[in-house]
Amino acid sequence: MTTAIEPQDALAAFDQELQRSSLQGHWKMELPSFLEPKSRLHPMHWRWSQLHEFLRRSGDLISVNEAGRRTVQLMNPGITGPRQWTTHNLQMSFQLVLPGEVATAHRHTMNAIRFVISGGGTYTTVDGESFLMEPGDLILTPGWTWHDHINESEEPIVWIDGLDVPLQFAMNAAFIEEFSAPQQPVKRIVRTAADGTEGPDGSTWYWKGPDAEERLKKLAKTARPDEPVVFEYRHPDGRPTLPTLLCTMQLLRPGEVTTPRRHTAAGIYHVVSGTGVTTIGLGGNAETTFEWQSRDAMVVPNWTWHQHQNRGSEVALLFSMNDQPTLESMGLYRQETRETAAAAR
C-alpha cells in the first residue's frame, strides 16, 4: 500500500532539493502588499568643537605619511558589518594637513570632493591642475585622476573629503594605485576663477567659495518667501557635481523654517555659517532635533521627513552632499513635501 504524500510535504521536499542546488522558488520570498524605504541610517550630529579637538590630537599623534591621509571619518552606527560609513553610499571625513606636509599622490576609482573649512596656502593637484584651497572652495577629484595635496602655508588646513567609496565597495569595483613619486608634475596653477575652473576633460573642477555665495544671494533676491534657496554645484550642461553625488549649498533666511520634505537620497550636511535647528523624523515616535552651529556636521537619513530652521539674525549656510545622481541613474529618486504627499492620497 502506497502512502500518499501531503502537498505541503512534497513542496517542502522540493524546496530542500532546490536549496541543495543553490536555487529557490519565488514562493519563498515574502513580499508585502505595500513597501517603501525604511532607512537603516541613524540621524547623526557631530559638533565642531569635538571634531576639531580630535583632528588637533590626530596631528600630534600621527604624521600624514604614516596615515596616508590624516582624516577623522564620520561613522553611522546604523551601518553594521566589517566596515562603517557615513551613509550606505557616501563617506564624509575631515582631513588635516599641517604646514609643510605633503599628502602623496595616488588615484582611485572613487569619485571625491574637497570642501575647504579653514586655512589656506595649500594646493590640491588633480591630473596636473593645481588648485589653491581657500575656505568655502569646492574642488573635485573625479574617479581615476591622480591627486596630491601640499600645505605651503604656516598654518594647518582642514577640509571635508566626500567620496562614494561605500557604493564602490558594495559593487566590488574599487581600484587604488600609488603614483611613482610623492607629487605629480604640475602643468597649471589655478588660484581664482579667472584662471579657469575646468579640468582637462572640460568639465568644472573648481568652485570658489565667494562665487557660490554670490549666486545664492542672487537666488534669494528672486525666490518666493516659501521657496528654498539652494545652489547646486552642477556643470554648465546640467550634469551633477560627480556621477554618483551632488553637492549643494542652501541659504536659510533669518527666522526661516523650511517646508517638511523627504527624499530617497541620504544627505550629509556641514554648517558653513549660522545657527539653527534641524528636526528629523517629524511627528514620528523617533523624532530627533539637532541644534547646530557653525562647522557642525549632520546626517539626514533617506526617505525621512526633515525640516531646517534658522534661529539666528543672520543668514545660515548649509553645505551638503547626497547620492541623488546614483538614484536618478536607476530611476529610484523620489522626493515629496507634506503637501504633495497629502495631495497624492
C-alpha positions as CSV (number, residue, x, y, z in Angstrom):
1,M,0.0,0.0,0.0
2,T,1.4,3.4,-1.1
3,T,1.3,6.2,1.5
4,A,0.0,9.5,0.0
5,I,2.4,12.4,0.4
6,E,0.7,15.6,1.6
7,P,1.1,18.5,-0.9
8,Q,2.9,20.7,1.7
9,D,5.3,17.9,2.5
10,A,6.0,17.4,-1.2
11,L,6.6,21.2,-1.6
12,A,8.9,21.2,1.4
13,A,10.9,18.4,0.0
14,F,11.1,20.2,-3.4
15,D,12.3,23.4,-1.6
16,Q,15.1,21.4,0.0
17,E,16.1,19.9,-3.3
18,L,16.2,23.4,-4.9
19,Q,18.3,24.7,-1.9
20,R,20.9,21.9,-2.4
21,S,21.4,23.2,-5.9
22,S,21.7,26.8,-4.7
23,L,18.2,27.6,-6.1
24,Q,15.0,29.0,-4.6
25,G,11.4,29.3,-5.8
26,H,9.7,32.7,-5.9
27,W,7.1,31.4,-3.5
28,K,9.7,31.5,-0.7
29,M,10.0,35.3,-0.9
30,E,7.9,37.3,1.5
31,L,6.8,40.4,-0.4
32,P,4.4,42.8,1.3
33,S,1.5,44.3,-0.5
34,F,2.9,47.8,0.3
35,L,6.6,48.7,0.6
36,E,8.6,51.9,1.0
37,P,12.1,52.6,2.1
38,K,12.8,52.3,5.9
39,S,16.2,53.8,6.4
40,R,18.8,51.9,8.4
41,L,20.7,55.1,8.9
42,H,20.7,56.9,12.3
43,P,20.2,60.6,12.3
44,M,23.6,62.0,13.4
45,H,25.0,65.2,14.7
46,W,28.7,65.9,15.3
47,R,29.7,69.2,17.0
48,W,32.7,71.0,15.5
49,S,34.2,71.6,19.0
50,Q,34.6,67.8,19.3
51,L,35.6,67.2,15.7
52,H,38.3,70.0,15.8
53,E,39.7,68.6,19.1
54,F,40.0,65.1,17.6
55,L,41.7,66.5,14.5
56,R,44.1,68.5,16.5
57,R,45.0,65.4,18.6
58,S,45.5,63.3,15.4
59,G,48.0,65.8,14.2
60,D,50.0,65.4,17.4
61,L,49.9,61.6,17.2
62,I,50.5,60.6,13.6
63,S,52.2,62.2,10.6
64,V,50.5,62.5,7.2
65,N,53.0,60.0,5.8
66,E,52.1,57.4,8.4
67,A,48.4,58.0,8.0
68,G,48.4,58.1,4.2
69,R,45.6,60.6,4.6
70,R,45.0,62.0,8.1
71,T,41.3,62.1,8.4
72,V,38.6,61.8,11.0
73,Q,35.8,59.9,9.4
74,L,32.1,60.2,10.2
75,M,30.6,56.8,11.0
76,N,26.9,55.9,11.2
77,P,26.0,53.2,13.7
78,G,23.1,52.2,11.6
79,I,25.5,50.6,9.2
80,T,26.8,47.3,10.6
81,G,29.4,44.9,9.3
82,P,33.1,44.8,8.8
83,R,33.1,48.5,7.6
84,Q,31.1,51.5,8.8
85,W,30.4,54.6,6.6
86,T,28.6,57.9,6.9
87,T,25.7,56.6,4.8
88,H,25.2,53.4,2.7
89,N,26.5,55.2,-0.4
90,L,28.7,58.1,0.7
91,Q,31.5,58.8,3.1
92,M,32.4,62.2,4.7
93,S,35.6,62.8,6.5
94,F,37.5,65.8,7.9
95,Q,41.2,66.0,6.7
96,L,44.0,67.8,8.5
97,V,47.3,68.7,6.7
98,L,49.9,70.5,8.8
99,P,52.4,73.2,7.5
100,G,54.9,71.7,5.1
101,E,53.2,68.4,4.8
102,V,52.5,66.6,1.5
103,A,49.7,64.1,1.2
104,T,51.3,61.9,-1.5
105,A,49.9,61.3,-5.0
106,H,47.6,58.4,-5.8
107,R,44.5,57.7,-7.7
108,H,41.4,55.6,-7.2
109,T,38.1,54.8,-9.0
110,M,36.2,56.5,-6.1
111,N,34.9,60.0,-7.0
112,A,35.8,62.6,-4.4
113,I,35.2,66.2,-3.4
114,R,37.2,68.6,-1.2
115,F,35.3,71.4,0.6
116,V,37.7,73.7,2.5
117,I,36.8,74.7,6.1
118,S,39.8,76.6,7.4
119,G,43.3,77.5,6.5
120,G,44.9,78.4,3.1
121,G,48.1,78.4,1.1
122,T,47.5,74.7,0.2
123,Y,47.2,73.2,-3.2
124,T,45.3,70.2,-4.4
125,T,46.8,68.9,-7.7
126,V,44.4,66.9,-9.9
127,D,45.9,65.4,-13.1
128,G,48.4,68.2,-13.3
129,E,45.9,71.0,-12.5
130,S,47.0,72.6,-9.1
131,F,44.1,74.3,-7.4
132,L,44.6,76.8,-4.5
133,M,42.5,75.8,-1.4
134,E,40.7,78.6,0.5
135,P,37.7,78.5,2.9
136,G,34.5,77.7,1.0
137,D,36.2,76.4,-2.1
138,L,35.0,73.1,-3.7
139,I,37.5,71.0,-5.6
140,L,36.6,67.8,-7.5
141,T,38.7,64.7,-7.8
142,P,36.9,62.6,-10.5
143,G,37.4,58.9,-10.3
144,W,40.8,57.6,-11.5
145,T,42.5,61.1,-11.5
146,W,45.9,61.5,-9.9
147,H,45.8,63.8,-6.9
148,D,48.0,65.0,-4.1
149,H,48.0,67.9,-1.5
150,I,50.7,70.2,-0.3
151,N,50.4,72.7,2.5
152,E,52.8,75.6,1.7
153,S,51.5,77.9,4.4
154,E,52.4,78.3,8.1
155,E,49.1,77.2,9.4
156,P,47.1,73.9,9.4
157,I,44.4,73.4,6.8
158,V,41.2,71.5,7.3
159,W,38.8,70.4,4.6
160,I,36.0,67.9,4.0
161,D,36.6,64.8,2.0
162,G,33.5,63.3,0.4
163,L,33.7,60.1,-1.5
164,D,31.4,57.3,-3.0
165,V,33.7,54.6,-1.5
166,P,30.8,52.7,0.2
167,L,29.0,52.4,-3.1
168,Q,32.1,51.2,-5.0
169,F,33.0,48.7,-2.2
170,A,29.4,47.4,-2.3
171,M,29.8,46.8,-6.0
172,N,33.2,45.2,-5.6
173,A,34.5,47.6,-8.3
174,A,37.1,49.8,-6.5
175,F,40.7,50.2,-7.6
176,I,43.6,52.2,-6.0
177,E,47.1,52.9,-7.3
178,E,50.0,54.9,-5.9
179,F,51.9,57.4,-8.0
180,S,55.6,56.8,-8.7
181,A,56.7,59.9,-6.8
182,P,55.3,61.8,-3.8
183,Q,54.0,64.6,-6.1
184,Q,52.9,64.6,-9.7
185,P,54.2,67.2,-12.2
186,V,52.2,70.5,-12.1
187,K,51.1,71.7,-15.5
188,R,49.0,74.7,-14.4
189,I,48.3,76.6,-11.2
190,V,44.7,77.8,-10.6
191,R,44.1,80.5,-7.9
192,T,40.9,82.2,-9.0
193,A,38.0,81.5,-11.3
194,A,39.7,83.9,-13.8
195,D,42.5,81.3,-14.2
196,G,39.9,78.8,-15.5
197,T,37.9,76.3,-13.4
198,E,37.9,73.5,-15.9
199,G,39.8,70.2,-15.7
200,P,41.4,68.5,-18.7
201,D,38.1,66.9,-19.6
202,G,36.4,70.3,-20.0
203,S,34.1,70.0,-17.0
204,T,34.2,72.2,-13.9
205,W,36.6,71.0,-11.3
206,Y,36.8,74.1,-9.1
207,W,34.2,76.4,-7.5
208,K,35.4,79.4,-5.4
209,G,33.5,80.0,-2.1
210,P,32.7,83.7,-2.7
211,D,31.3,82.9,-6.1
212,A,28.9,80.3,-4.7
213,E,27.7,82.6,-2.0
214,E,27.2,85.4,-4.6
215,R,25.0,83.1,-6.6
216,L,23.0,82.2,-3.5
217,K,22.4,85.9,-2.7
218,K,21.1,86.4,-6.3
219,L,18.8,83.4,-6.0
220,A,17.5,84.8,-2.7
221,K,16.5,88.1,-4.2
222,T,14.2,86.4,-6.7
223,A,12.9,83.4,-4.7
224,R,9.5,83.4,-3.1
225,P,9.3,83.5,0.7
226,D,8.3,79.9,0.8
227,E,10.8,78.8,-1.8
228,P,14.1,77.1,-0.7
229,V,17.2,79.0,-1.8
230,V,19.6,76.3,-3.0
231,F,22.6,76.4,-5.3
232,E,23.5,73.1,-6.9
233,Y,27.1,72.5,-7.9
234,R,26.4,71.5,-11.5
235,H,28.4,71.6,-14.7
236,P,27.3,74.0,-17.5
237,D,25.5,71.2,-19.3
238,G,23.5,70.4,-16.2
239,R,25.4,67.3,-15.0
240,P,25.6,66.8,-11.3
241,T,28.8,67.5,-9.4
242,L,30.0,63.9,-9.9
243,P,28.3,60.9,-11.4
244,T,27.4,59.5,-8.0
245,L,27.0,62.5,-5.8
246,L,25.5,66.0,-5.9
247,C,26.8,68.9,-3.7
248,T,24.6,71.8,-2.8
249,M,24.7,75.0,-0.7
250,Q,21.4,76.1,0.9
251,L,20.8,79.6,2.3
252,L,18.4,79.9,5.2
253,R,17.0,83.4,5.7
254,P,16.9,84.7,9.3
255,G,13.9,83.0,11.0
256,E,13.2,80.8,8.0
257,V,11.6,77.4,8.6
258,T,11.7,75.1,5.6
259,T,8.8,73.0,4.3
260,P,9.0,69.4,5.7
261,R,10.2,67.1,3.0
262,R,11.7,63.7,2.4
263,H,13.6,62.1,-0.5
264,T,15.2,58.8,-1.3
265,A,18.6,60.4,-1.2
266,A,20.5,60.5,2.1
267,G,22.0,63.8,3.0
268,I,25.3,64.7,4.8
269,Y,25.4,68.3,6.0
270,H,28.1,70.7,7.0
271,V,27.2,74.0,8.6
272,V,29.2,76.7,6.8
273,S,27.8,79.5,9.0
274,G,24.9,80.4,11.3
275,T,22.9,78.7,14.0
276,G,19.7,76.8,13.8
277,V,17.7,73.6,14.3
278,T,17.1,70.5,12.1
279,T,14.3,68.2,13.0
280,I,14.4,64.7,11.6
281,G,11.5,62.2,11.7
282,L,8.9,64.9,12.1
283,G,5.8,63.7,14.0
284,G,7.1,60.2,14.4
285,N,7.9,58.2,17.5
286,A,11.6,58.7,17.0
287,E,11.6,62.5,16.2
288,T,15.1,63.9,16.7
289,T,16.1,67.6,17.0
290,F,19.7,68.8,16.4
291,E,20.7,72.3,17.5
292,W,23.5,73.2,15.2
293,Q,26.1,76.0,14.9
294,S,28.9,76.8,12.5
295,R,31.0,73.9,11.2
296,D,28.9,71.2,12.8
297,A,28.0,68.1,10.7
298,M,24.8,66.1,10.4
299,V,23.2,63.1,8.6
300,V,19.6,63.1,7.4
301,P,18.6,59.5,6.6
302,N,16.9,58.7,3.3
303,W,13.1,58.8,3.0
304,T,12.8,60.6,6.4
305,W,10.8,63.7,7.0
306,H,13.0,66.6,8.0
307,Q,13.0,70.4,8.4
308,H,15.6,73.1,8.9
309,Q,15.1,76.3,10.9
310,N,17.4,79.3,11.1
311,R,17.2,80.7,14.6
312,G,19.8,83.4,14.1
313,S,19.5,87.0,13.0
314,E,21.9,86.4,10.0
315,V,21.6,84.1,7.1
316,A,22.7,80.5,7.7
317,L,24.6,78.4,5.0
318,L,24.3,74.6,4.8
319,F,26.7,72.7,2.5
320,S,25.6,69.2,1.7
321,M,26.4,66.1,-0.4
322,N,23.9,63.4,-1.3
323,D,23.5,60.4,-3.5
324,Q,20.7,61.7,-5.7
325,P,22.6,61.2,-9.1
326,T,23.1,57.5,-8.3
327,L,19.4,57.0,-7.6
328,E,18.4,59.1,-10.6
329,S,20.5,56.9,-12.9
330,M,18.4,53.9,-11.8
331,G,15.0,55.7,-11.8
332,L,14.9,55.5,-8.0
333,Y,15.0,59.1,-6.9
334,R,11.7,60.5,-5.4
335,Q,11.0,63.5,-3.3
336,E,7.9,64.9,-1.7
337,T,6.7,67.6,0.7
338,R,4.0,67.1,3.3
339,E,1.6,69.0,0.9
340,T,2.4,66.9,-2.1
341,A,2.2,63.7,-0.1
342,A,-1.2,64.7,1.3
343,A,-2.5,65.6,-2.2
344,A,-1.4,62.2,-3.6
345,R,-3.6,60.3,-1.1
